[in-house]
Amino acid sequence: MRMVDIIHKKRDGGELTKEEIHFFIEEYTKGKIPDYQVSALLMAIYFRGMTADETAMLTMAMVNSGDTIDLSGIHGHKVDKHSTGGVGDKTSLIVAPLVASVGVPVAKMSGRGLGHTGGTIDKLESIAGFQVEMSKEEFIANVNQYKIAIAGQTGNLAPADKKLYALRDVTATVDSIPLIASSIMSKKIASGADSIVLDVKTGSGAFMKTLEDSEALAKEMVRIGKKLGRNTVAIISDMNQPLGFEVGNANEIKEVIRVLRGENVEDLKTLSLELAVQMVLLAGRYPYYETAKMELEKNLINGEAYQCFKQFIRAQHGNTEMVDHIEKLPDSKYHIEVKAEQNGYIAAIDAEAVGIAAMYLGAGRTTKEDQIDHSVGVTLKKKVGDEVTVGDTIAILHSNQENPFESVQKLREAYGYSKEQPLTRPLIYNVIK
């Protein structure tokens, strides 16, 4: 088999076979096919697309390029949750203990973030002592005993995807639905879950900016999951402004704890509940949507989910004093208020710009080697639809720089104003099964 023949076939609109896809992935992972030939194939895929069968076969070939995680030692139906990423998106840390609180096991592998803020693992490391590295045996034992564990990803999950993504990034082939879908799903399937719930973001702070593109990606990933024997559900949720009020690592942990204690941060609570409901339905824990929602909501109110979160933190050696007393979590030296510059209503908040403002403070990484400052971030005091007058505080920057000029400017740019109250956008656009 020759790579040039595979390129030629896809360039002319042909459908690749399982053997051709396996050959390309296996040989490229081994370093036997040069980047220039793979770049040509990626561009052919970008323009010609892939069928549902091709995309599923590509996903499975990437799964088989490295390690897979065997979760068979965990009792019960394991459901994983993945978000395509957004600003202030801390739902995993609410959803995981909430789902665990009704007896559904959550065995989650999470990565570190590149971009505006840290990933789930970085946020958890705001809590002193929290351990993300653990043996497979300890991980499985924790899930069986406490119904929840979150650990750092192994370095060899879907290595073909890592190589392909790096190449797509420099060859203008990132925004191809089959390539995005297979990239995400290869890591989820390699992680060993029985079923998968996807939170596909749409809007200014999302990877997919339009609802049409977000739905196309969601449908493709649901198809892949089902073809590969994993029941998969996707929720399309809004990312035209940050989720919740906090952006940053320790900041977001504080907001997570407040929601788990029963505080109503409306958008964050609503989306977390919807994700949790879909997870417990896939696990077969409840027969009906309304029953599942009622039981989960009850566990937010009665403190069961909060106690589950505390037990999870304790089991992974985190300091639960910081959970009970959130003022003990990392805090920055300076707290700089950003004021409204017009009278009227907040018409828009560019989520991506807010994320960049937080990254300038040190809340995120531009390279894998960057050190995160857990204490910095942004608190939004006004969100879309709120009425303001000149001089009102619209946001607070938590900074260890006395004058974070770039972040202040970026945050000011993020806010748009109008004289009329803007129409409310839906938080959840669609659920795709």
TAMOUR-V332469 format. One record per residue. N is the residue number from 1. RES is the residue in one small letter. PHI is phi in degrees with one decimal (none if undefined). Layout:
BEGIN
((N/RES/PHI) (N/RES/PHI))
END
This chain:
BEGIN
((1/m/none) (2/r/-118.8) (3/m/-62.1) (4/v/-61.7) (5/d/-70.8) (6/i/-66.7) (7/i/-59.9) (8/h/-59.3) (9/k/-62.9) (10/k/-71.4) (11/r/-56.4) (12/d/-90.5) (13/g/89.1) (14/g/-76.5) (15/e/-99.0) (16/l/-74.6) (17/t/-85.9) (18/k/-57.8) (19/e/-65.7) (20/e/-66.5) (21/i/-66.0) (22/h/-61.2) (23/f/-60.4) (24/f/-61.5) (25/i/-68.5) (26/e/-63.2) (27/e/-70.7) (28/y/-68.6) (29/t/-60.5) (30/k/-77.7) (31/g/84.4) (32/k/-93.3) (33/i/-115.2) (34/p/-73.1) (35/d/-56.7) (36/y/-65.8) (37/q/-73.8) (38/v/-66.6) (39/s/-59.0) (40/a/-64.0) (41/l/-66.3) (42/l/-60.2) (43/m/-67.1) (44/a/-63.9) (45/i/-64.8) (46/y/-56.1) (47/f/-84.8) (48/r/-94.4) (49/g/75.3) (50/m/-140.5) (51/t/-74.0) (52/a/-59.4) (53/d/-65.9) (54/e/-60.6) (55/t/-64.1) (56/a/-64.5) (57/m/-68.9) (58/l/-63.4) (59/t/-57.8) (60/m/-67.5) (61/a/-63.6) (62/m/-70.5) (63/v/-57.2) (64/n/-77.0) (65/s/-77.0) (66/g/-150.6) (67/d/-73.5) (68/t/-123.6) (69/i/-98.9) (70/d/-92.4) (71/l/-103.4) (72/s/-64.2) (73/g/-75.2) (74/i/-93.0) (75/h/-76.6) (76/g/98.5) (77/h/-87.6) (78/k/-90.2) (79/v/-117.5) (80/d/-102.9) (81/k/-131.2) (82/h/-136.9) (83/s/-112.6) (84/t/-76.7) (85/g/102.2) (86/g/-163.2) (87/v/-98.9) (88/g/76.1) (89/d/-84.4) (90/k/-117.6) (91/t/-62.1) (92/s/-55.0) (93/l/-78.6) (94/i/-96.0) (95/v/-63.4) (96/a/-60.4) (97/p/-68.2) (98/l/-66.1) (99/v/-65.7) (100/a/-62.2) (101/s/-66.8) (102/v/-105.7) (103/g/90.4) (104/v/-93.6) (105/p/-70.1) (106/v/-119.5) (107/a/-115.8) (108/k/-115.0) (109/m/-101.4) (110/s/-125.8) (111/g/-105.4) (112/r/-92.3) (113/g/-88.3) (114/l/-112.4) (115/g/123.7) (116/h/-56.1) (117/t/-135.2) (118/g/-69.0) (119/g/-81.7) (120/t/-54.0) (121/i/-63.1) (122/d/-61.5) (123/k/-62.5) (124/l/-62.6) (125/e/-73.0) (126/s/-64.4) (127/i/-87.4) (128/a/-54.0) (129/g/87.2) (130/f/-59.9) (131/q/-108.3) (132/v/-99.3) (133/e/-92.4) (134/m/-153.3) (135/s/-69.1) (136/k/-58.8) (137/e/-64.1) (138/e/-67.0) (139/f/-58.9) (140/i/-65.9) (141/a/-62.6) (142/n/-62.8) (143/v/-66.2) (144/n/-64.2) (145/q/-84.0) (146/y/-111.1) (147/k/72.3) (148/i/-155.5) (149/a/-153.9) (150/i/-129.4) (151/a/-129.0) (152/g/-69.0) (153/q/-67.4) (154/t/-65.3) (155/g/-71.4) (156/n/-118.9) (157/l/-79.9) (158/a/46.1) (159/p/-61.8) (160/a/-60.3) (161/d/-64.2) (162/k/-60.3) (163/k/-66.2) (164/l/-65.6) (165/y/-63.8) (166/a/-60.2) (167/l/-74.4) (168/r/-60.3) (169/d/-61.9) (170/v/-107.6) (171/t/-124.1) (172/a/57.6) (173/t/-123.1) (174/v/-67.4) (175/d/-86.6) (176/s/-118.2) (177/i/-56.0) (178/p/-61.0) (179/l/-73.8) (180/i/-66.5) (181/a/-61.6) (182/s/-69.1) (183/s/-63.9) (184/i/-65.4) (185/m/-71.2) (186/s/-62.8) (187/k/-72.0) (188/k/-66.6) (189/i/-70.8) (190/a/-64.5) (191/s/-76.7) (192/g/92.3) (193/a/-71.7) (194/d/-81.3) (195/s/-139.8) (196/i/-136.6) (197/v/-112.4) (198/l/-111.6) (199/d/-108.1) (200/v/-97.7) (201/k/-81.7) (202/t/-138.8) (203/g/124.8) (204/s/-62.5) (205/g/-97.2) (206/a/-107.2) (207/f/-66.7) (208/m/-95.3) (209/k/-83.1) (210/t/-112.6) (211/l/-62.4) (212/e/-59.6) (213/d/-67.1) (214/s/-63.7) (215/e/-68.2) (216/a/-62.6) (217/l/-65.2) (218/a/-60.7) (219/k/-62.4) (220/e/-64.2) (221/m/-69.2) (222/v/-63.7) (223/r/-61.2) (224/i/-59.6) (225/g/-55.0) (226/k/-66.4) (227/k/-63.8) (228/l/-100.7) (229/g/80.8) (230/r/-116.9) (231/n/-61.0) (232/t/-134.2) (233/v/-127.6) (234/a/-122.3) (235/i/-109.3) (236/i/-94.9) (237/s/-125.0) (238/d/-78.1) (239/m/-135.0) (240/n/-88.0) (241/q/-150.4) (242/p/-58.1) (243/l/-86.3) (244/g/73.9) (245/f/-113.8) (246/e/-112.0) (247/v/-130.8) (248/g/129.8) (249/n/-81.4) (250/a/-63.4) (251/n/-54.1) (252/e/-70.5) (253/i/-61.9) (254/k/-59.3) (255/e/-69.5) (256/v/-57.3) (257/i/-63.3) (258/r/-62.8) (259/v/-66.9) (260/l/-66.0) (261/r/-85.3) (262/g/106.4) (263/e/-69.6) (264/n/-95.6) (265/v/-86.3) (266/e/-55.4) (267/d/-66.4) (268/l/-65.0) (269/k/-65.8) (270/t/-61.1) (271/l/-68.2) (272/s/-60.5) (273/l/-62.5) (274/e/-62.9) (275/l/-62.9) (276/a/-64.2) (277/v/-59.6) (278/q/-62.0) (279/m/-65.7) (280/v/-72.4) (281/l/-67.5) (282/l/-62.3) (283/a/-76.7) (284/g/76.8) (285/r/-70.5) (286/y/-131.7) (287/p/-81.8) (288/y/-127.6) (289/y/-55.5) (290/e/-63.9) (291/t/-63.5) (292/a/-60.3) (293/k/-63.7) (294/m/-62.8) (295/e/-67.7) (296/l/-68.8) (297/e/-62.5) (298/k/-59.6) (299/n/-75.0) (300/l/-75.7) (301/i/-75.3) (302/n/-85.5) (303/g/90.0) (304/e/-61.9) (305/a/-65.2) (306/y/-63.3) (307/q/-64.2) (308/c/-63.9) (309/f/-62.6) (310/k/-61.3) (311/q/-64.4) (312/f/-62.9) (313/i/-63.2) (314/r/-62.6) (315/a/-63.7) (316/q/-105.2) (317/h/69.3) (318/g/-79.2) (319/n/-80.9) (320/t/-72.3) (321/e/-59.5) (322/m/-72.0) (323/v/-77.7) (324/d/-70.3) (325/h/-128.0) (326/i/-64.9) (327/e/-66.7) (328/k/-85.6) (329/l/-69.0) (330/p/-52.9) (331/d/-133.7) (332/s/-82.1) (333/k/-77.8) (334/y/-119.6) (335/h/-130.3) (336/i/-106.5) (337/e/-83.3) (338/v/-107.4) (339/k/-103.3) (340/a/-66.3) (341/e/-103.8) (342/q/-143.3) (343/n/-85.9) (344/g/134.7) (345/y/-122.5) (346/i/-73.4) (347/a/-92.6) (348/a/-160.4) (349/i/-131.3) (350/d/-71.0) (351/a/-59.0) (352/e/-63.3) (353/a/-64.4) (354/v/-62.7) (355/g/-61.0) (356/i/-67.1) (357/a/-58.2) (358/a/-67.2) (359/m/-65.6) (360/y/-58.4) (361/l/-74.9) (362/g/113.5) (363/a/-76.5) (364/g/-131.9) (365/r/-122.4) (366/t/-100.4) (367/t/-133.0) (368/k/-61.3) (369/e/-82.8) (370/d/-62.0) (371/q/-90.8) (372/i/-87.6) (373/d/-97.3) (374/h/-67.1) (375/s/-87.4) (376/v/-100.0) (377/g/159.5) (378/v/-133.3) (379/t/-112.0) (380/l/-81.7) (381/k/-100.1) (382/k/-132.7) (383/k/-124.2) (384/v/-56.3) (385/g/100.1) (386/d/-75.5) (387/e/-87.2) (388/v/-138.1) (389/t/-121.9) (390/v/-53.3) (391/g/98.3) (392/d/-65.5) (393/t/-77.1) (394/i/-99.2) (395/a/-162.6) (396/i/-124.0) (397/l/-92.5) (398/h/-100.8) (399/s/-135.5) (400/n/-102.8) (401/q/-105.8) (402/e/-67.4) (403/n/-134.1) (404/p/-80.4) (405/f/-55.4) (406/e/-60.6) (407/s/-67.2) (408/v/-60.9) (409/q/-61.6) (410/k/-63.6) (411/l/-68.9) (412/r/-61.6) (413/e/-64.1) (414/a/-68.8) (415/y/-90.9) (416/g/-116.0) (417/y/-121.1) (418/s/-147.6) (419/k/-79.8) (420/e/-102.2) (421/q/-66.9) (422/p/-72.0) (423/l/-66.9) (424/t/-79.6) (425/r/-83.3) (426/p/-67.1) (427/l/-82.2) (428/i/-117.8) (429/y/-88.3) (430/n/-164.9) (431/v/-121.6) (432/i/-110.3) (433/k/-120.0))
END
